[in-house]
Amino acid sequence: MAVLNHTVSDKKMEDVFFHQTIPAGEGWIYTLEPGQVLRIVDLEGNQAADTLFYDADQPADHYSAVNTIQRQGNVYLSTGSVLISEFGKELVKIVADTCGRHDTLGGACSAQSNTVRYSHDTLPMHNCRDTFMLQLAKHDSRFSKRDLAPNVNFFMNVPLTPAGGLTFEDGVSAPGKYVELQAICRTLVLISNCPQLNNPCNAYNPTPVQVLIWDK
């Protein structure tokens, strides 16, 4: 089991210039300017905030799990982790984290993966991949399925097994835990607040998350 890396933010609530609550099953998309800090808050604990990042000035260049893992030599994200794009660009850096560890490998649920992991009757259930596509389509009609990539799962607990497999376990988060990311370049942030009802990552009870932004 990886060690949890907890660090508290020095940001003050009175300085927040944007905040929004994202209900379970809904999405959010926003462009951060360089130096701005985004905090994602797990309001009720053990929720999974599936998140993707794009170079806002070159949207074809999205977050790369492979490059990020290779750069930091760790499959988990926490304070100090820099998220790298496909083209090797630094997008955002985690500057505070009271959860302590975040998943890079579990991916986003989809209609197809739900049927494989759980049962065929889950096919029509809402899923993160559909939420990603809906948010991207509303933001810019030029986005397509090819612009989706393996995502970060903030607050999600996906341990590696000794054989190199993955397991989906109860979360390591709790009510009020948060992660903060500072934009290094103009970065488009895309969140699907996971609606998943079929695995224990959120105790089978999807709940809201909150996003707050501080200016540079």
N, C-alpha and C positions, 0 to 999 in steps of 0.2 A: 504494500500500500504506500503510495507516495505521501510525503510529508506535506501538510497543509501550510501554506505561506500566507499568514494574516498580516495586513497592514491597514492602518486607519487613515482616512483622508483628513486633510487640513482645510477642506472647502467649507465655507459658511453658507447656511441655508438662505440667509438674507441676500446673498449675492447671486442666487439662481435667477437666470433670465428666461428660462423655458422649463416647463414641466408638464408631464402628461401621464395618465394611467392607461395602460394597454390591457384590456380584458383578455382572459384566456381565449385563445382561438383567433385573436385579431392580430393585425400587423401594424408596422410603423416604418416610415422611411424618412430620412432627414440627411441633409448635407452639413457636415461639420467643417468649420474653417480651421486653418492651422492654429494650434494652441488652445482651441476650445476643449473643454473636458465634459465628457458624457458619463453620467452615473446611471447604472441599471440596478434597480432595487428589487429584490425578491420579497415582496410585501408580506406573504403569508408562509413562505418557506417551502423548499423542495420543488419549486417550479423550474421549468426549463425554458430559457430564452434563446431560441435558435437565431443566430445572427450571422450576417454576411457583410463584407466591407468591399467597397469599390473605390478606385481612384476616380474622384468626381470629374476630373478633367479628361480622363481617358477611361470611360466606364467599362471598356472591354477588358481592362486589367483589374481583376478581382483578387480577393484574399486567396492565398494558397496555403492549405494545411501542410503540404509537403515542405515548402520553402520555410515556413514558420517553424515547424518541428526541427528541421535540419539546422536552421540558424541557432536555435536555443538549446538543441540537444535534449529536448524533453517533450513528451506527448501531452503534457498538461500545461495550461496557461495560468499564470498568476502575476503578482507584482514584478515588474521589470520585463515581462514578455513583450517583444515587439512583433506585431503582426505584419507579415510580409506578403506582397502581391505576387502574382504569377511572373511578372517581369522583374521581380526583385526589389520593388519599391517599398519603403517603409510607410505603412498606412497609419497605424495607431500604436500607442504604447500603454500598457496597463500600469497606472500610477498609484492605485490603491485597490485593496481587495480584502474584504472582511469574511469572504467565503473561504478562500484559500486555495482553490483548485477548480479548473474548468476544462471541459472535455473538447478535444479536437477530432475525435475519431468516430463518434456515434452517428453522425449525420442527421439529416432531417427526415421525419416521417413523411410518407407519401401513401397514396391509395394502394399502390402496388406493394410497398414494403409492409404495410399493415396486414395485407392478406398473407404474405409469406411468414411474418413473425407471429401472427395471432390466428386469424381464421378468415375464410372468404367472405363472411357476412360483414366484415369491417370495411369492405371496399368503398361504400359511400360515405364513410365517416370523414369529417373535416380533418385536414392535415397541413403540416407546415409547408410542404412543397407548393401546394395550391395557394396558400397565403403569400408566399414569396412571389409567385407569378402574378397574383392579383395586384400586389403593391408595386411591382416593377412596371406592369402594364399601365397602371394609373400614373406613374411617375414619368415614363417615357415609352412610347409605343415601339421604339426600336429595340427594346429588350425582348429576348426570347428565352426559351428553355436552355439554350446553350450558354446563357449568362449565369446560370445557377452552378454553384460549385460546392464541394464539401465545406460545411459551415462550422462555426464555433457553437457549442452548446453551453452557454453560461449557466452555472449552478447545477449542471447535470453531472451525475456520478456514473462513469462508465469505466470500471477497472479493467486492466489487462490481465488475462489469465496467464499462468506459467507457460502454457502452450502457445501463447500469442493471440488468443481469441479475445472477444469482448463480452462483458456481462453488464446488464443494466440493473443497477442497484438503487436502494433508497438513497436520496440525496444527501449531500454533506452540508447543505445550506440550512438556513433557519429564518424565521420572520425578521425582516429588516436588514438582512445581509446584502451587501452590494459589491459591485465592481466598478471601477472608474477607468476610463480610457481617454487619453489625450491625443487629439489629432495631430499627426506630423505633417500631412499634406491635406488638401481639400478631400475629404473622405465621405462618400455616401454610405450611410449605415442603414441596413435593412434588417428588421426584427420580425420574426414570427413568434408570438407568445404561444407556446405549444399547447394544442388542445388534446394531447394524447391521454386517453382513458385506459390504456391497456397494459402499461408497464409501471413499475413502482418508482420511476424517476421523480414523479410528483405526488406520490402516495395515492395514485389513481384519482386525483382531485385537482384538475388544472385551476390555477388561481392567477390574479392579476400581477403584473409587474409595473414599476414606475420608471420613467426616464426623466432625468434632470440634466440641464446643461448650464455650465458656467462659461462666460466669455474669457478669452485669453487675457 
